[in-house]
Amino acid sequence: MLLSRRDALARGATDAEIKAALARCEIAVVRRGIYVPAAVLESLDATGRHLLEVRATLLASAPAAAAAHGSAALVHGMSLWRVPERVHLGIPRSSGGHVGRHRHVHADGLTERDVDVIDGLRCTSAARTVADLARTLPFEDAVCAGDSALNRHLVTPESVRESLSRTPSHRRRTAAECVLGFLDGRSESVGESRSRVYLHHLGVPCPELQVTLMLSDRRTTFRPDFLWEDEGVIGEFDGVSKYSALARPGESPADVLVREKRREDLLRAHGWTVVRWTWSDLTSPQLGRELRRVLAAGCGGARPRTTRVG
């Protein structure tokens, strides 16, 4: 997919031909001296473009360098709240890190024990990646990445803590431990992880995640995002990707919305209070106030007519 100027010249192309291909928008620059077919670049989302930049940056870097931090997280397939603006690299040295226009080099004292090779790309191991992000990212961002890694079974809490114990820097070690103590692999999306952090910061009681409920007909089951069972309250995060994932073959987004509305009506009919929210609600205290209100109202009331499964 990637073509370097050096390889192109070795194959008989000339600089004039490369410039002409750029002028005709047949190829695009990924990094200086590294190109990709323009159609390929246009087809990629932000994550795909970043991964392409990671590959190009490693081609132009020292052999011991490895994708690290947020860049390594994307190589491993973790979900991030925000795609990194720069390519992050780790190097074996413990000094000499720097931030440039297109890349951030971390002098993290990497050893080969900390490095994996995925799809031909050198990157920090999943455990080391989560440990690094827990040390360096804001709490919310780090939780999103760590939840995703646990959910995908890329790491265990023990493997991350072991990796954290071997990092040469003790800076922000306490902050990292706070992140690790909050992670929950049952969170299935960035939206759910951000919701957990939001609820935590506003002092809303901690919910259970992904509990399967069976209705009184003993046939119909539901698996809400968040559950406050004693209070009879269900919380649902509504993101665009969620409805895409829920769509059955041939269903439109409108079909999914209708089906979700019927699902919600069934839950309400069985005694549950259902609270839904979207991305924009996670920047306002109003949702927290509403949840505290319905949780307080549900305390001591009649239990919904459902049964936990499993």
N, C-alpha and C positions, 0 to 999 in steps of 0.2 A: 504493500500500500504506500509506504514512504519511499521516496527516492532522494538520495543526497546528490548534491552537485558533483561531488567526487566520483560517485558511481556513474552518473550520467556521462561525465567526460570520459571515464574509462570505457564506456560502451560506445564511444564515438560521437556523442552529441557535442555541440559547441555551446559556448556561453551565449552566442547570438540566438541559437535555436531555443535555449532555455528562456531567454528574455522574450522571444516571440510567443512561446507557449504561455507565458505569464500574461502578455498583452492580450492574447486571444481568450484569456480566462479558462484555458484548458487545465492549468495547474494552479495551485495556490501555495503560498509560503506558510509553512508551519513554524519553522525557526530558520534563522539565517542559514542558507545553503541546504535546506531540507524542504522538500515539496511533497504535495499529495494531489491526486486528481481533484479538480475543483468540485466535481459532482459529489465526490465522497465527503468532502468537508461540509458541503451544504446539507447533506442528509443527516448529519450528526446533531444530537442535542448537546447541551452544555457539558454533560458528563462525558459523552463520546469525544467531544473536542478536547477536553482536558486530558483524557487518556491518550489521545493522539499526540498532544503536546508532551506528555510524559515520555512517550516512546521516542519522540524526536530529541528531547533534551538528554535522555540517557545515551542516545547515539553520539552526542557531542560531548559527553562527560567522561571523566576518568573511569576505568573499569571497576574500581571498588565502590563507586557511588551506587546508591539504590534509591528508588522512590520511597518517600517517607511521609509521615504525618497524613494530611488529607489526601495527598496524591496516592499514597499506598492504600489508604482506605478504599478509594475508588477502584484500584487494581484488584483488590480482594472482593469487590462487589458489595461493600457496605453502603448503606444509604446515609447521605449527609444532608444536613439542613441547607448548607451553602457550599457550592462547588468552589474550591480554592481559586483565588485570582492568579496565583503563581504556581508553578510546579515546585513541589517540595522534595528536596533530596537530602539524604543522610550520608555522611562520610565517616570513615574510621577514626579520623582525628578528633581530639577533644577541644581543639581551637581552630579558628579560621572560618567559622560560619559567617555567612553574609547574606544580605537581601539585595537582589538586583531587580531589574525591570520585569523579567520574566521568570525568575526562579529564586527560591529561598533555600539556601544551603544550611543545613543544621549540622554542626560539629558535635554529634551525639556519641562519639566513640563506638560506632557500630562494630560488631564482630560478625563473622560468618554465621554464628549461631543465631543472630538476629535477622538473618536474610533468607528470603524465599525467592524462587524464580517461578513466575506465573506467566504463561503465554509468552515466554521469552523475555519477560521484564524482571529485572532485579528489584525487589521491594522488601521493606521490613516485614517481618512475620506479622500475622494478624494480632497476636498477643502484644508484640512490641508496638505495633501501630496504635492499638487502643490505649496502651499505657502512655505513649507519647501524646496522644490527643487529650487524654485525661489531665496531663500535666500542663498543656499549653493552650487549650481552647477554653472559651467561656463554658460554664457549667452546662448550659442548655445544648450547645453544639456537641460537646463531648458525650452527653447522655444519648443524643440521637445516634451517634456513631457506635457507641458501646452497646446500646440496646440492639442495634441492627446486627452487630457481630455475634452477640449471644443468640439472637433469634435464628441466625443462619448457621449456628453451631460451628462458627469459625474459631471461637475461643471458649474457655471456661473462666469463671472468676479466679480460679487458682492459677491458671496459666498467665493471666494478665498481671496478677499480683507478683508472681515470680519474675516476670519480665520487668515490672516496675522496680523491683528490688535490685535489679542489675543495672539500671540506668545510672550513668556516672554522675548526673546532676541530681542534687536533692532539692532543687528549686521547685516550689509548688507541689512538693510531695503530699502535704496535707490536703491540698485542694484535689489532687488526684484520688486520694483515698475516699474523699467525700463523693466523688463521681462514681467510683467503683461500688461503693456501698449502696448507691441509688439505682444501679442498672437493673433492668428486668427484661429477660429475653422473651417474655410473653408479649411485649409491645411489638406490633407488626408493621409499624410505619413511622416515618418521621413525625407525622401529625399526632399519632398516639403518644410518642415520646415527648414531644413538645407539650402536649396536654398534661402529661404526668408532671412535668416540671412546673407548668403554670399552676396546677392545683396545689402542688407542694408549696410554692412560694406564697400563695394566697391563704394557706392554712386550711384548705379543704381536706377533710379526712381521706386517707388513702383508700382508693377503690381496689377491688380485685379485677384482674384482667382475663378476658377470654374464657369466662366460665360458661359452660353449656347448660342451658335450661330446657326442661321439657314441660310443655303445657299439660293441662289436666286431661286432654284427650289421649295422652300417653304416646302420641305419634309425632306431634310437631315439636321441633327443637329450634332453639335460637342460641346464638353465641355473641352476646353484646361485647362492645369494646371495654366498657367499664361497668362494674357492678358494686352497688352498696346494698347488699342483700337485706340486712336488718332494717334498713330504712325504706326498702321497696323502691329503690331508684336505679335506673339504668342510664348510663351516659354513652353517647355515640358521637364520634368525630366524623364529620362529613368532608372528605377531601375528594377532589376530582378523580384521582387515581383509584380511590376506593370503589367508585361506581363503575369504572372501567373493569376492575378486577371482578366485580360482582355480576357483570353482564354475562348472560347465557348466550349461546350461539343464536344469532339473528336478532338479539335484543338491542334496542336503542337506549340511550341514556334516559329518555322519558319512560320507557318500559321499566327500567330499573327503579326509577323514582316511585312509580305507581306501586311496584312490588314492595318497596321499602315502606311506603305509607301503609299498605295493608298489614305488613309485619308489625309496624308500630301500633296500629289500631288493635291488633290481637293482644299485644303485650299490655296495653292500657286496659283492655277488657278483662285481663286476668289480674289486674290490681297493681301493675307497675306504673310508676311515673317515669316518663322518658324525656330526657333532656338532650338536645342535639346542639352541636356547635361546629363552626367552620374556622378556617385560618384566621379571619379577621377578629373573631371573638377572643383569640389568644393574646391580643394586645390591649384588651380592655378588662377592667375589674368587674364589669357587669355580670359576666358569666359566673365568676366566683360568688358574687352575692346571690344569684339565682340558685346555684347549687346548694349553698348553705341554707337558703330558705326552704327548699324542697326536702333537704335531708333532715332539717329540724322538724318539719311538718310530718315526715314519715316515721319519726321515732315513736315507738309505742303503738303504732297503728296496726291494722290487720295485715298479716303476711300475705303476699301475692300467692295465687293458686298455681304454683309451678314447683318443679322438683329439679334439684341439681343432678347433672349427669356426670359420672366419673368422680 
